[in-house]
Amino acid sequence: MTGGLYRSSNAGHRDGPYDDRHAPPLIDADEARLTVPDTDTVSGGGEVPGAEPPTSTAGNSLIMAAGSLVSRGTGFLRTVVLSAALGTVIGNAYTTAQIFPGLIYDFLLGGILSSVLLPLLVRRRKADADGGQAFTQTLLSLAVLMLAGATVIAVVCAPLLTMTYAGGQSGEYQTLVTRLSYLMLPMIFFTGVSALFSSVLNTRGHFAAPMWTPILNNIIVIVTGGAYLVLYGASKLDPEQMTPGRIALIGGGTLIGVAVQAAGLIPALRKVGFRWKWRFNFRDLGLRELARLGAWMFFYVVANQIGLAVVFSLLNRAAADSGQADDPTGPLMYNNVYLLLMMAHGIIAVSIITALMPRMSAAAADGRLSEIAADLSRGLRTATAALAPVAVVYGVLAAPITVALFRHGAITDEDALATSFVLISAGIALIPFSVSQLFTFANYAMSENKTAALVNAPVVVVRIAIHIACFMLLDAEWVAVGLMAGNGASYLLSAVISATVLRGRIGALGMRDVVTTLLKVLAATAGATLVGVVVTTLLPGDGTPSLMEALLNLAVGGAAIGGTYLALALALRIREITQLLDMVKRKISR
């Protein structure tokens, strides 16, 4: 089939268990029936002007994985440069201020975009005679106005945000956070515009630009951090030593990076035939329905943001209570580790989720629930099998990773090594996080925002309870480790609850195959862990490794872990790994 939707013989039925034995693999670049639904045609078969030819889920996943790999890599380089330039004290303040734009954006658009607007854009793309062009223009017009207004309000309320997230710190520290916020809060507008443009492109089968334009952002911030190092050097400063010039350089450079990222998507929009036009007939959007669906998503986001506020407040208070403003496991290094977790999740799991969202949304619209179950089952197995060796690397090679990445400039040995324990916790949390996200996005595809919100509420309550317990029971230097472990426990709880609820909604998820794959992955993971521990024990660099020793451990230990996992995966016949290798071989041979 060369367009339209693939409909299985049992489409729409949910009776009986899902049989995966004859289903096409998720990672199969040659399987025509895995085309992204409705990105090239509209109802009635007419082609949308400017639309690109359909691409496979695997092809899209590969494009996104490649773009995400470079984007996350350059993103982490920017983190390394900024950490080296700012050190822990100023870095903690910068990290706290940088949280605010994402906070407000998530309240306004973040969750609603993925759970409400993206599925809606897919449906209007299919149903409207113009391929959803007028609807999309109207939606963008409303969103841009909302983002602009929210940005102004957020800038005015910057001191209140500082009090909430950094209330336990000194007055000078809070003043620095507020001053940085004035420059960085306008990122709300550009982040929202960039996300909207990306969604428009994704619904039209164009996945490359949204994955590559963040690299422009990263490059600008890397240059900003480099300029700071050249102009001011790398030294630990107190908040009151940050001059207006230093603040303007760091805060302004971060803002410019996001603005350029948004502007970089405009040529891609023109390429797929979308043109910007102001439309103010907002009633045509079905605002009542959007509000109904968005209300539950807003509840979901509020719960998560309360959890995030608790995390940053506890991290800042732990540093203040210990008398160490430069607590090595404060907001900066905790956030750096979280970015490592998100880098692995983004390269692998997000690539799968983003490619599956349009087809799951289309299947849900047509009542083909068995296909959603099929995609979930295969996505779950593929993400788990691909992320397992990364989790082993994070756990076994935590110290070499943190030394190689973070022990530069104003970051000391103590800072880097303390961070390694947080990374071990993140490695354990990686797979539960990705699995819980896959289930959550399946609910979004079916417009089950209420379900996602109700599942999330008890999970966040449990997470906050664990976080507060860690803060009360652990010494300051271990608080960040406990917080990351609490995240992992809550992600696991979310995955269990979501799987149970989804099974009742769409039928069997092929759990026999899932459990079989998970047991094989667990066996391969155990073998890779054992080999990794033995190899790193024999290598130099115990205690406080030098940079060269850390790099040696990463190269040799990483190769040993990856090679062992791959060999065991092939020996155990983990289908998702063999399919991935087959696809790579075909790509190379071509």
Secondary structure, DSSP 8 states (H G I E B T S, - for coil): --SS----TTTT---S----TTS--SS-TT-GGGB-TTSSB-TTS-B-TT-----BHHHHHHHHHHHHHHHHHHHHHHHHHHHHHHHHHHHHHHHHHHHHHHHHHIIIIIHHIIIIIHHHHHHHHHHSTTTTHHHHHHHHHHHHHHHHHHHHHHHHTHHHHHHHHHTTS-HHHHHHHHHHHHHHTTHHHHHHHHHHHHHHHHHTT--HHHHHTHHHHHHHHHHHHHHHHHHH-S----GGG--HHHHHHHHHHHHHHHHHHHHTTHHHHHHTT--------GGGG-HHHHHHHHHHHHHHHHHHHHHHHHHHHHHHHHHHHTT-TT-TTSHHHHHHHHHHHHHHIIIIIIHHHHHHHHHHHHHHHTT-HHHHHHHHHHHHHHHHHHHHHHHHHHHHTHHHHHHHHH-STT--HHHHHHHHHHHHHHHHHHHHHHHHHHHHHHHHHTT-HHHHHHHHHHHHHHHHHHHHHHHHHS-HHHHHHHHHHHHHHHHHHHHHHHHHHHHHHH----HHHHHHHHHHHHHHHHHHHHHHHHHHHHSS--SS--HHHHHHHHHHHHHHHHHHHHHHHHHTT-HHHHHHHHHHHHHHH-
